[in-house]
Structures are given as structure tokens and as C-alpha cells.
Amino acid sequence: MPKIRIRQIKSASGHTGDQRRTVEALGIRTMNHAVEHEDTPQIRGMIFKVRHLVRVEEVER
């Protein structure tokens, strides 16, 4: 299964609580912190919810 890298590019403070919790659930801790996840529909849904706060790129194997 392909992997994707998710990097936070904008602060979640000042946004709704569910968006802050979504960023936290993705495993992102601070600004410019990047995490890798498998590309699943559940992860894509989380990314869609906070798409204005993160940058997504595919990881080359």
C-alpha cells in the first residue's frame, strides 16, 4: 500500500476543536512536523477535514 507524508504548515490554534483533535489524531505534534501514514480512505478523510492546515505528498519507495 502506498504511503503519504503529512506536514503541518499552519497552526491549528484558533480553529475548531474537532480540527485540532484531527491534527493530533494524525500524530502531528508541532508546526513543520511530518508523519507518514498508509494511504487509506480513513486517513484521506482526516486530511480532507484539515486540508487547509497540512501539506500532503506521496512517499517514494
Sequence and secondary structure as in RCSB ss.txt:
>XXXX:A:sequence
MPKIRIRQIKSASGHTGDQRRTVEALGIRTMNHAVEHEDTPQIRGMIFKVRHLVRVEEVER
>XXXX:A:secstr
  EEEEEE S  TTS HHHHHHHHHTT  STT EEEEE  HHHHHHHHHTTTTEEEEE   
